[in-house]
Amino acid sequence: MKNLKLLSILAICVTSLGCSVLPVKVGVKENNFRFENFKRVNGSDSEYVHLMCHQKKPTSWAQPKQYLSGEHDLWVKASTSNRHIPNSTREAFVNFKVKLEPNKNYMLNRKVVDDKISIWIQEVDTGLGVSEVLVTQLRQPLLIERNLRKTQCESGSI
């Protein structure tokens, strides 16, 4: 009896572990699009470009999410840093007004040259840009920016 219980527990554990390893492809819901943020960590250097808002409130970098398709006003935050250099964090903020089609996957992309960053939205599958390329200066973060970011998020569509 004891061996049967152990064997049952072992079978359940193996089954659950096996299922958690399989990749699960999540489809895009009807009339929605999927949006991915950008992350690159190369040694001590890191770059994050992400939607700054979720439910009209400031948020941090997150896993891909789905949103209703159509016209959008998106606030995007870019952040670069080197963990070995104190006060090396630089940030930039841009605002996209863009129409995003249903059943598509989009992602943020960027190019950094010196203290300037170019940011755009592209389709994941084709790599084609769907927004204009916005170029802005990377700057040290403001000491007190909470109210500004909150106001920006309230003006956006996400």
C-alpha atoms as an extended CHARMM CRD file, in Angstrom:
* protein
*
       158  EXT
         1         1  MET       CA              0.0000000000        0.0000000000        0.0000000000  PROA      1               0.0000000000
         2         2  LYS       CA              2.8300000000        2.3650000000        0.9220000000  PROA      2               0.0000000000
         3         3  ASN       CA              4.6140000000        1.6110000000       -2.3660000000  PROA      3               0.0000000000
         4         4  LEU       CA              1.4200000000        2.2840000000       -4.3160000000  PROA      4               0.0000000000
         5         5  LYS       CA              1.0920000000        5.7590000000       -2.7260000000  PROA      5               0.0000000000
         6         6  LEU       CA              4.7330000000        6.5690000000       -3.4560000000  PROA      6               0.0000000000
         7         7  LEU       CA              4.3570000000        5.3740000000       -7.0200000000  PROA      7               0.0000000000
         8         8  SER       CA              1.2200000000        7.5180000000       -7.4730000000  PROA      8               0.0000000000
         9         9  ILE       CA              2.9670000000       10.6130000000       -6.0660000000  PROA      9               0.0000000000
        10        10  LEU       CA              5.9670000000        9.9860000000       -8.3260000000  PROA      10              0.0000000000
        11        11  ALA       CA              3.7230000000        9.6410000000      -11.3870000000  PROA      11              0.0000000000
        12        12  ILE       CA              1.9170000000       12.9020000000      -10.5820000000  PROA      12              0.0000000000
        13        13  CYS       CA              5.2030000000       14.7640000000      -10.0530000000  PROA      13              0.0000000000
        14        14  VAL       CA              6.7310000000       13.4940000000      -13.3040000000  PROA      14              0.0000000000
        15        15  THR       CA              3.5720000000       14.3730000000      -15.2360000000  PROA      15              0.0000000000
        16        16  SER       CA              3.3580000000       17.8920000000      -13.8320000000  PROA      16              0.0000000000
        17        17  LEU       CA              7.0660000000       18.5510000000      -14.4000000000  PROA      17              0.0000000000
        18        18  GLY       CA              6.8210000000       17.2620000000      -17.9490000000  PROA      18              0.0000000000
        19        19  CYS       CA              3.9270000000       19.5690000000      -18.7760000000  PROA      19              0.0000000000
        20        20  SER       CA              5.6390000000       22.6250000000      -17.3160000000  PROA      20              0.0000000000
        21        21  VAL       CA              8.6300000000       22.1760000000      -19.6170000000  PROA      21              0.0000000000
        22        22  LEU       CA              6.5840000000       22.2050000000      -22.8180000000  PROA      22              0.0000000000
        23        23  PRO       CA              6.3200000000       25.5830000000      -24.5350000000  PROA      23              0.0000000000
        24        24  VAL       CA              2.7680000000       26.8510000000      -24.5180000000  PROA      24              0.0000000000
        25        25  LYS       CA              1.9590000000       29.1190000000      -27.4210000000  PROA      25              0.0000000000
        26        26  VAL       CA             -0.6610000000       31.6700000000      -26.4600000000  PROA      26              0.0000000000
        27        27  GLY       CA             -2.7800000000       32.9990000000      -29.2810000000  PROA      27              0.0000000000
        28        28  VAL       CA             -3.8920000000       36.5830000000      -29.6340000000  PROA      28              0.0000000000
        29        29  LYS       CA             -7.4790000000       37.0870000000      -28.5190000000  PROA      29              0.0000000000
        30        30  GLU       CA            -10.0170000000       38.2730000000      -31.0830000000  PROA      30              0.0000000000
        31        31  ASN       CA             -9.7970000000       42.0240000000      -31.8330000000  PROA      31              0.0000000000
        32        32  ASN       CA             -6.6070000000       42.3120000000      -29.7210000000  PROA      32              0.0000000000
        33        33  PHE       CA             -2.9240000000       42.6760000000      -30.4000000000  PROA      33              0.0000000000
        34        34  ARG       CA              0.0150000000       41.3690000000      -28.3650000000  PROA      34              0.0000000000
        35        35  PHE       CA              2.7210000000       43.8050000000      -27.2620000000  PROA      35              0.0000000000
        36        36  GLU       CA              6.2600000000       42.8900000000      -26.1590000000  PROA      36              0.0000000000
        37        37  ASN       CA              8.7140000000       45.1080000000      -24.3440000000  PROA      37              0.0000000000
        38        38  PHE       CA             12.4420000000       45.1820000000      -25.1460000000  PROA      38              0.0000000000
        39        39  LYS       CA             15.1460000000       43.9000000000      -22.7990000000  PROA      39              0.0000000000
        40        40  ARG       CA             18.8530000000       43.3810000000      -23.4010000000  PROA      40              0.0000000000
        41        41  VAL       CA             21.2810000000       42.5240000000      -20.6400000000  PROA      41              0.0000000000
        42        42  ASN       CA             24.8150000000       42.1720000000      -21.9450000000  PROA      42              0.0000000000
        43        43  GLY       CA             27.2410000000       41.5850000000      -19.0820000000  PROA      43              0.0000000000
        44        44  SER       CA             27.0110000000       44.5850000000      -16.7880000000  PROA      44              0.0000000000
        45        45  ASP       CA             25.1770000000       46.7550000000      -19.3560000000  PROA      45              0.0000000000
        46        46  SER       CA             21.3930000000       46.6640000000      -19.4740000000  PROA      46              0.0000000000
        47        47  GLU       CA             18.7840000000       48.2510000000      -21.7270000000  PROA      47              0.0000000000
        48        48  TYR       CA             15.0350000000       48.2190000000      -21.1380000000  PROA      48              0.0000000000
        49        49  VAL       CA             12.4030000000       49.7820000000      -23.3740000000  PROA      49              0.0000000000
        50        50  HSD       CA              8.8290000000       49.2420000000      -22.2420000000  PROA      50              0.0000000000
        51        51  LEU       CA              5.3170000000       50.5910000000      -22.1650000000  PROA      51              0.0000000000
        52        52  MET       CA              5.4040000000       53.0010000000      -19.2530000000  PROA      52              0.0000000000
        53        53  CYS       CA              1.7220000000       52.6010000000      -18.3910000000  PROA      53              0.0000000000
        54        54  HSD       CA             -0.7660000000       49.8560000000      -17.6090000000  PROA      54              0.0000000000
        55        55  GLN       CA             -4.3770000000       50.6660000000      -16.7440000000  PROA      55              0.0000000000
        56        56  LYS       CA             -3.4270000000       54.3690000000      -17.0170000000  PROA      56              0.0000000000
        57        57  LYS       CA             -0.8890000000       54.0840000000      -14.1720000000  PROA      57              0.0000000000
        58        58  PRO       CA              2.9260000000       53.9980000000      -14.3050000000  PROA      58              0.0000000000
        59        59  THR       CA              4.3780000000       50.5070000000      -14.3610000000  PROA      59              0.0000000000
        60        60  SER       CA              7.7520000000       48.8230000000      -14.8340000000  PROA      60              0.0000000000
        61        61  TRP       CA              9.0060000000       46.4050000000      -17.4850000000  PROA      61              0.0000000000
        62        62  ALA       CA              6.6530000000       43.4320000000      -17.8260000000  PROA      62              0.0000000000
        63        63  GLN       CA              6.0380000000       40.2870000000      -19.8170000000  PROA      63              0.0000000000
        64        64  PRO       CA              4.0160000000       40.5800000000      -23.0630000000  PROA      64              0.0000000000
        65        65  LYS       CA              0.3870000000       41.6210000000      -22.6990000000  PROA      65              0.0000000000
        66        66  GLN       CA             -2.6310000000       41.8610000000      -24.9810000000  PROA      66              0.0000000000
        67        67  TYR       CA             -4.6550000000       45.0160000000      -25.6210000000  PROA      67              0.0000000000
        68        68  LEU       CA             -7.6510000000       46.0330000000      -27.7490000000  PROA      68              0.0000000000
        69        69  SER       CA             -6.6390000000       46.9250000000      -31.3070000000  PROA      69              0.0000000000
        70        70  GLY       CA             -7.1500000000       50.3600000000      -32.8410000000  PROA      70              0.0000000000
        71        71  GLU       CA             -5.7630000000       53.8690000000      -32.3480000000  PROA      71              0.0000000000
        72        72  HSD       CA             -3.4570000000       54.1800000000      -29.3460000000  PROA      72              0.0000000000
        73        73  ASP       CA             -1.5490000000       56.8660000000      -27.4790000000  PROA      73              0.0000000000
        74        74  LEU       CA              1.3910000000       54.9970000000      -25.9210000000  PROA      74              0.0000000000
        75        75  TRP       CA              3.9550000000       56.3150000000      -23.4600000000  PROA      75              0.0000000000
        76        76  VAL       CA              7.2560000000       54.4450000000      -23.6200000000  PROA      76              0.0000000000
        77        77  LYS       CA             10.1640000000       54.5230000000      -21.1930000000  PROA      77              0.0000000000
        78        78  ALA       CA             13.7380000000       53.5690000000      -22.1100000000  PROA      78              0.0000000000
        79        79  SER       CA             16.4010000000       52.9420000000      -19.4960000000  PROA      79              0.0000000000
        80        80  THR       CA             20.0920000000       52.1030000000      -19.8450000000  PROA      80              0.0000000000
        81        81  SER       CA             22.6190000000       51.4380000000      -17.1110000000  PROA      81              0.0000000000
        82        82  ASN       CA             25.8840000000       49.7800000000      -16.1720000000  PROA      82              0.0000000000
        83        83  ARG       CA             25.7080000000       48.0820000000      -12.7950000000  PROA      83              0.0000000000
        84        84  HSD       CA             29.4340000000       48.6470000000      -12.1710000000  PROA      84              0.0000000000
        85        85  ILE       CA             29.2120000000       52.4120000000      -12.5860000000  PROA      85              0.0000000000
        86        86  PRO       CA             27.3110000000       54.3430000000       -9.8980000000  PROA      86              0.0000000000
        87        87  ASN       CA             24.7030000000       56.8060000000      -11.1850000000  PROA      87              0.0000000000
        88        88  SER       CA             25.0230000000       55.4730000000      -14.7400000000  PROA      88              0.0000000000
        89        89  THR       CA             21.2710000000       55.1080000000      -15.2810000000  PROA      89              0.0000000000
        90        90  ARG       CA             19.9360000000       57.1480000000      -18.1810000000  PROA      90              0.0000000000
        91        91  GLU       CA             16.2710000000       57.4000000000      -19.1280000000  PROA      91              0.0000000000
        92        92  ALA       CA             14.2210000000       58.6730000000      -22.0300000000  PROA      92              0.0000000000
        93        93  PHE       CA             10.4750000000       58.9690000000      -22.6030000000  PROA      93              0.0000000000
        94        94  VAL       CA              8.5690000000       59.0880000000      -25.8860000000  PROA      94              0.0000000000
        95        95  ASN       CA              4.9190000000       59.1760000000      -26.9100000000  PROA      95              0.0000000000
        96        96  PHE       CA              3.5900000000       57.2160000000      -29.8870000000  PROA      96              0.0000000000
        97        97  LYS       CA              0.2680000000       57.8580000000      -31.5650000000  PROA      97              0.0000000000
        98        98  VAL       CA             -0.2190000000       54.7330000000      -33.6320000000  PROA      98              0.0000000000
        99        99  LYS       CA             -2.8920000000       52.4050000000      -35.0150000000  PROA      99              0.0000000000
       100       100  LEU       CA             -2.2580000000       48.7800000000      -34.0560000000  PROA      100             0.0000000000
       101       101  GLU       CA             -4.0430000000       46.0440000000      -36.0100000000  PROA      101             0.0000000000
       102       102  PRO       CA             -5.8350000000       43.0480000000      -34.4680000000  PROA      102             0.0000000000
       103       103  ASN       CA             -4.2680000000       39.5600000000      -34.3070000000  PROA      103             0.0000000000
       104       104  LYS       CA             -0.7000000000       40.8600000000      -34.6330000000  PROA      104             0.0000000000
       105       105  ASN       CA              2.3490000000       40.7710000000      -32.3890000000  PROA      105             0.0000000000
       106       106  TYR       CA              4.2280000000       44.0390000000      -31.8740000000  PROA      106             0.0000000000
       107       107  MET       CA              7.4010000000       44.8810000000      -30.0190000000  PROA      107             0.0000000000
       108       108  LEU       CA              9.4860000000       47.8880000000      -29.0890000000  PROA      108             0.0000000000
       109       109  ASN       CA             12.9490000000       48.2320000000      -30.5630000000  PROA      109             0.0000000000
       110       110  ARG       CA             15.7340000000       50.7680000000      -30.1280000000  PROA      110             0.0000000000
       111       111  LYS       CA             19.1310000000       51.9670000000      -31.2670000000  PROA      111             0.0000000000
       112       112  VAL       CA             21.4680000000       53.8360000000      -28.9160000000  PROA      112             0.0000000000
       113       113  VAL       CA             24.1950000000       56.1480000000      -30.2320000000  PROA      113             0.0000000000
       114       114  ASP       CA             26.1310000000       58.1100000000      -27.6210000000  PROA      114             0.0000000000
       115       115  ASP       CA             23.4730000000       59.8090000000      -25.4370000000  PROA      115             0.0000000000
       116       116  LYS       CA             20.6740000000       59.5820000000      -28.0010000000  PROA      116             0.0000000000
       117       117  ILE       CA             18.1720000000       56.7700000000      -28.3640000000  PROA      117             0.0000000000
       118       118  SER       CA             15.9360000000       55.9860000000      -31.3510000000  PROA      118             0.0000000000
       119       119  ILE       CA             12.7810000000       54.0510000000      -30.4560000000  PROA      119             0.0000000000
       120       120  TRP       CA             10.1500000000       52.4840000000      -32.7140000000  PROA      120             0.0000000000
       121       121  ILE       CA              7.3830000000       49.8720000000      -32.7530000000  PROA      121             0.0000000000
       122       122  GLN       CA              7.6690000000       46.9560000000      -35.1460000000  PROA      122             0.0000000000
       123       123  GLU       CA              5.8210000000       43.7640000000      -36.0000000000  PROA      123             0.0000000000
       124       124  VAL       CA              7.4550000000       40.7590000000      -34.3490000000  PROA      124             0.0000000000
       125       125  ASP       CA              6.9060000000       38.3480000000      -37.2450000000  PROA      125             0.0000000000
       126       126  THR       CA              8.0560000000       40.5750000000      -40.1240000000  PROA      126             0.0000000000
       127       127  GLY       CA             10.3140000000       43.1100000000      -38.4070000000  PROA      127             0.0000000000
       128       128  LEU       CA              8.5230000000       45.9050000000      -40.2790000000  PROA      128             0.0000000000
       129       129  GLY       CA              8.2090000000       49.2060000000      -38.4690000000  PROA      129             0.0000000000
       130       130  VAL       CA              4.6370000000       50.3350000000      -37.7870000000  PROA      130             0.0000000000
       131       131  SER       CA              5.4510000000       53.6280000000      -36.1120000000  PROA      131             0.0000000000
       132       132  GLU       CA              7.6650000000       56.5780000000      -36.7470000000  PROA      132             0.0000000000
       133       133  VAL       CA             11.1700000000       56.4370000000      -35.2620000000  PROA      133             0.0000000000
       134       134  LEU       CA             11.3630000000       58.8250000000      -32.3140000000  PROA      134             0.0000000000
       135       135  VAL       CA             14.8090000000       60.1070000000      -31.3330000000  PROA      135             0.0000000000
       136       136  THR       CA             15.4080000000       61.6160000000      -27.9080000000  PROA      136             0.0000000000
       137       137  GLN       CA             18.1460000000       62.3300000000      -25.3970000000  PROA      137             0.0000000000
       138       138  LEU       CA             19.0100000000       59.8440000000      -22.6440000000  PROA      138             0.0000000000
       139       139  ARG       CA             19.2160000000       61.7620000000      -19.3640000000  PROA      139             0.0000000000
       140       140  GLN       CA             19.6870000000       61.0940000000      -15.6790000000  PROA      140             0.0000000000
       141       141  PRO       CA             16.3840000000       60.3000000000      -13.9610000000  PROA      141             0.0000000000
       142       142  LEU       CA             14.5220000000       63.1550000000      -12.3150000000  PROA      142             0.0000000000
       143       143  LEU       CA             14.5320000000       63.1250000000       -8.5260000000  PROA      143             0.0000000000
       144       144  ILE       CA             10.7940000000       63.7080000000       -8.2760000000  PROA      144             0.0000000000
       145       145  GLU       CA              8.8580000000       62.5220000000      -11.3140000000  PROA      145             0.0000000000
       146       146  ARG       CA              5.8920000000       60.5820000000       -9.9440000000  PROA      146             0.0000000000
       147       147  ASN       CA              3.2430000000       63.2480000000      -10.6930000000  PROA      147             0.0000000000
       148       148  LEU       CA              4.6070000000       63.8620000000      -14.2000000000  PROA      148             0.0000000000
       149       149  ARG       CA              4.5480000000       60.1370000000      -15.0840000000  PROA      149             0.0000000000
       150       150  LYS       CA              1.0870000000       59.7310000000      -13.5630000000  PROA      150             0.0000000000
       151       151  THR       CA             -0.2420000000       62.6300000000      -15.6560000000  PROA      151             0.0000000000
       152       152  GLN       CA              1.3760000000       61.1880000000      -18.8020000000  PROA      152             0.0000000000
       153       153  CYS       CA             -0.2000000000       57.7590000000      -18.1800000000  PROA      153             0.0000000000
       154       154  GLU       CA             -3.6180000000       59.2770000000      -17.6060000000  PROA      154             0.0000000000
       155       155  SER       CA             -3.3600000000       61.0000000000      -20.9980000000  PROA      155             0.0000000000
       156       156  GLY       CA             -2.4780000000       57.7350000000      -22.7760000000  PROA      156             0.0000000000
       157       157  SER       CA             -4.7600000000       54.9530000000      -23.9840000000  PROA      157             0.0000000000
       158       158  ILE       CA             -3.2790000000       52.0460000000      -21.9990000000  PROA      158             0.0000000000
